[in-house]
Amino acid sequence: AQAILAQAVPHTSGNFHRRSMSSLAAAVGKAAGVLSSASSCGCHDRMIPAAASSALPLMKRRRALTHSFSSVSELPSPAVFWLQPPPPPQLSQRDRLQRRSGSQPRIGWAQEEEEEVNKRIFDECAEQGDVASSRAIFDDIRCRHGRTLRRFWWNMLLKAHANAGDDEGAMAVFHEMSQSGIVASGRTFGKLVESAAKAGNAEMAEHWLHLMANISPSLPLEEVHLNAMMNACSKAGDAWRAELWWSRMSAADVTSDTCSFTTLITSCSSDTEKAVYWFEMMLAAGRQPNAISYNAVLDSFAKRGDVTGAVQWRARMMAASVKPTLITYNSLIAACARHGSPEQAVVEFQLMRKDDMQPSLVCFNSVIDAFAKPGDAASAEHWFEEISKANLAPDEVTYTSMIDACAQRGNATLACLWLTRMLDAGLQANAMSYSAVISSCAKRGATPQAAKWLDAMMQSRIKPDLIAFNAVINSCAKNGDVAGGSPLFGDLCQ
């Protein structure tokens, strides 16, 4: 104990209390069984019992270690036995989130260090749009501080709502913020506009910008405000309004970036001429298009049904050394499926695999649908089997496409088989699946089978559409089955 105390003293500051040294010596002495030696350190006798008592919790934790030493000389550096903080209390919501994010909660940090940790964890949750966790952290910080929080924390909470596209929640936070006497900043309104933009609520986004101009006229319109506003118009499908806000951006001397032009291209939907126009405007302004920009133009051609044009833009994208993304190939394959180009759909699918991309179930479904539309059930089934090889599970869309492929060929038996397989897989068939099977059976004159599937459809609480009723009634009429068709006609009228 004397040796350890002698090593400890040179490393201590002038504020190191004599009692602290006594406690350290008594703790080590207690562990090594030489507590009596501590009295020779100049400590008063009355301090030894108190010191040993204060060190007892530490010694209970260290007993297994210290019993392995036979003498004081074998004890390690005093740093090993430095007084440790007690076990942390029950963790708060903030500490649990802190531990989940990879850093352990620590006791006794300075206030500024703790605030930095709060900022980092809060920002991670807000970036992910995790409103529940962000709100829990916000309330915990407000409870800890016991005072009105700075505007920074309110803006962080608004960021969470914005990334989640929760415009109503963002509005509630703004009202709570105003009632607390916090003055909104440009960043505050930026997040409010962004929340409305992600929700596709262009009117609400404009409301926030008008409110900013009314209550804070000194705040300038910034790039983030105008980009978010154009994004709101784009999501609402209002290309004209998006262009109007772009003109306001130019009038306010705010530079249009790649994001601005990409938003304008996206708002064009199937208007390929306008989409190409804004792409060329982007290049003329010296902005570098990214994968999202190319995908927006390509998707415009895909929506219009111009598969050749879409493929050409994919080639142009690759020529510009911009790597196609999964979205690129999804748009191309879906366009091929909608407009009867199954061979081109396979080409795009193979290119996607060549680019080391893992096809999603959506990609497989699009390829199957491409073969289902012309009734190529054999090819559709081949791609159905490829789904399991990719460790994916078919869904309702997959089975419906297979049923449609069989129905297009007039193979009612196989269509019934695929519907049965779908139900056996625990999936819920929809009205389209049942109607395809019913129509297929009715066309082949299998009226009892068609009626059976119509009844199964109603038993599943799926309301039959006009196609299903007409198919069975028409089949009954062709067979002269008035008794079978009359009740169905009554059900249809109800």
ZITA-V202087 format. One record per backbone hydrogen bond with DSSP energy under -1.0 kcal/mol. NH is the residue of the N-H (numbers start at 1). CO is the residue of the C=O. If there is no record, write none. Layout:
nh=NH co=CO
nh=NH co=CO
//
This chain:
nh=5 co=1
nh=6 co=2
nh=7 co=3
nh=8 co=4
nh=9 co=5
nh=11 co=8
nh=12 co=9
nh=16 co=13
nh=21 co=17
nh=22 co=18
nh=23 co=19
nh=24 co=20
nh=25 co=21
nh=26 co=22
nh=27 co=23
nh=28 co=24
nh=29 co=25
nh=30 co=26
nh=31 co=27
nh=32 co=28
nh=34 co=29
nh=37 co=34
nh=38 co=35
nh=39 co=36
nh=40 co=37
nh=41 co=38
nh=47 co=44
nh=51 co=47
nh=52 co=48
nh=53 co=49
nh=54 co=50
nh=55 co=51
nh=59 co=55
nh=60 co=56
nh=61 co=57
nh=62 co=58
nh=63 co=59
nh=66 co=62
nh=67 co=63
nh=68 co=65
nh=69 co=66
nh=75 co=72
nh=80 co=77
nh=96 co=92
nh=97 co=93
nh=98 co=94
nh=99 co=95
nh=100 co=96
nh=101 co=97
nh=102 co=99
nh=103 co=98
nh=114 co=110
nh=115 co=111
nh=116 co=112
nh=117 co=113
nh=118 co=114
nh=119 co=115
nh=120 co=116
nh=121 co=117
nh=122 co=118
nh=123 co=119
nh=124 co=120
nh=125 co=121
nh=126 co=122
nh=127 co=123
nh=128 co=124
nh=129 co=126
nh=130 co=125
nh=131 co=129
nh=134 co=130
nh=135 co=131
nh=136 co=132
nh=137 co=133
nh=138 co=134
nh=139 co=135
nh=140 co=136
nh=141 co=137
nh=142 co=138
nh=143 co=139
nh=144 co=140
nh=145 co=141
nh=146 co=142
nh=154 co=150
nh=155 co=151
nh=156 co=152
nh=157 co=153
nh=158 co=154
nh=159 co=155
nh=160 co=156
nh=161 co=157
nh=162 co=158
nh=163 co=159
nh=164 co=160
nh=165 co=162
nh=166 co=161
nh=167 co=165
nh=170 co=166
nh=171 co=167
nh=172 co=168
nh=173 co=169
nh=174 co=170
nh=175 co=171
nh=176 co=172
nh=177 co=173
nh=178 co=174
nh=179 co=175
nh=180 co=176
nh=181 co=178
nh=182 co=177
nh=189 co=185
nh=190 co=186
nh=191 co=187
nh=192 co=188
nh=193 co=189
nh=194 co=190
nh=195 co=191
nh=196 co=192
nh=197 co=193
nh=198 co=194
nh=199 co=195
nh=200 co=197
nh=201 co=196
nh=202 co=200
nh=205 co=201
nh=206 co=202
nh=207 co=203
nh=208 co=204
nh=209 co=205
nh=210 co=206
nh=211 co=207
nh=212 co=208
nh=213 co=209
nh=214 co=210
nh=215 co=211
nh=216 co=212
nh=219 co=216
nh=226 co=222
nh=227 co=223
nh=228 co=224
nh=229 co=225
nh=230 co=226
nh=231 co=227
nh=232 co=228
nh=233 co=229
nh=234 co=230
nh=235 co=231
nh=236 co=232
nh=237 co=234
nh=238 co=233
nh=242 co=238
nh=243 co=239
nh=244 co=240
nh=245 co=241
nh=246 co=242
nh=247 co=243
nh=248 co=244
nh=249 co=245
nh=250 co=246
nh=251 co=247
nh=252 co=248
nh=253 co=250
nh=254 co=249
nh=261 co=257
nh=262 co=258
nh=263 co=259
nh=264 co=260
nh=265 co=261
nh=266 co=262
nh=267 co=263
nh=268 co=265
nh=269 co=266
nh=271 co=268
nh=272 co=270
nh=275 co=271
nh=276 co=272
nh=277 co=273
nh=278 co=274
nh=279 co=275
nh=280 co=276
nh=281 co=277
nh=282 co=278
nh=283 co=279
nh=284 co=280
nh=285 co=281
nh=286 co=283
nh=287 co=282
nh=294 co=290
nh=295 co=291
nh=296 co=292
nh=297 co=293
nh=298 co=294
nh=299 co=295
nh=300 co=296
nh=301 co=297
nh=302 co=298
nh=303 co=299
nh=304 co=300
nh=306 co=301
nh=307 co=305
nh=310 co=306
nh=311 co=307
nh=312 co=308
nh=313 co=309
nh=314 co=310
nh=315 co=311
nh=316 co=312
nh=317 co=313
nh=318 co=314
nh=319 co=315
nh=320 co=316
nh=321 co=318
nh=322 co=317
nh=329 co=325
nh=330 co=326
nh=331 co=327
nh=332 co=328
nh=333 co=329
nh=334 co=330
nh=335 co=331
nh=336 co=332
nh=337 co=333
nh=338 co=334
nh=339 co=335
nh=341 co=336
nh=345 co=341
nh=346 co=342
nh=347 co=343
nh=348 co=344
nh=349 co=345
nh=350 co=346
nh=351 co=347
nh=352 co=348
nh=353 co=349
nh=354 co=350
nh=355 co=351
nh=356 co=353
nh=357 co=352
nh=364 co=360
nh=365 co=361
nh=366 co=362
nh=367 co=363
nh=368 co=364
nh=369 co=365
nh=370 co=366
nh=371 co=367
nh=372 co=368
nh=373 co=369
nh=375 co=372
nh=376 co=371
nh=377 co=375
nh=380 co=376
nh=381 co=377
nh=382 co=378
nh=383 co=379
nh=384 co=380
nh=385 co=381
nh=386 co=382
nh=389 co=385
nh=390 co=386
nh=391 co=388
nh=392 co=387
nh=399 co=395
nh=400 co=396
nh=401 co=397
nh=402 co=398
nh=403 co=399
nh=404 co=400
nh=405 co=401
nh=406 co=402
nh=407 co=403
nh=408 co=404
nh=409 co=405
nh=411 co=406
nh=412 co=410
nh=415 co=411
nh=416 co=412
nh=417 co=413
nh=418 co=414
nh=419 co=415
nh=420 co=416
nh=421 co=417
nh=422 co=418
nh=423 co=419
nh=424 co=420
nh=425 co=421
nh=426 co=423
nh=427 co=422
nh=434 co=430
nh=435 co=431
nh=436 co=432
nh=437 co=433
nh=438 co=434
nh=439 co=435
nh=440 co=436
nh=441 co=437
nh=442 co=438
nh=443 co=439
nh=444 co=440
nh=445 co=442
nh=446 co=441
nh=447 co=445
nh=450 co=446
nh=451 co=447
nh=452 co=448
nh=453 co=449
nh=454 co=450
nh=455 co=451
nh=456 co=452
nh=457 co=453
nh=458 co=454
nh=459 co=455
nh=460 co=456
nh=461 co=458
nh=462 co=457
nh=469 co=465
nh=470 co=466
nh=471 co=467
nh=472 co=468
nh=473 co=469
nh=474 co=470
nh=475 co=471
nh=476 co=472
nh=477 co=473
nh=478 co=474
nh=479 co=475
nh=480 co=477
nh=481 co=476
nh=482 co=480
nh=485 co=481
nh=486 co=482
nh=489 co=485
nh=490 co=486
nh=491 co=487
nh=492 co=488
nh=493 co=489
nh=494 co=490
//
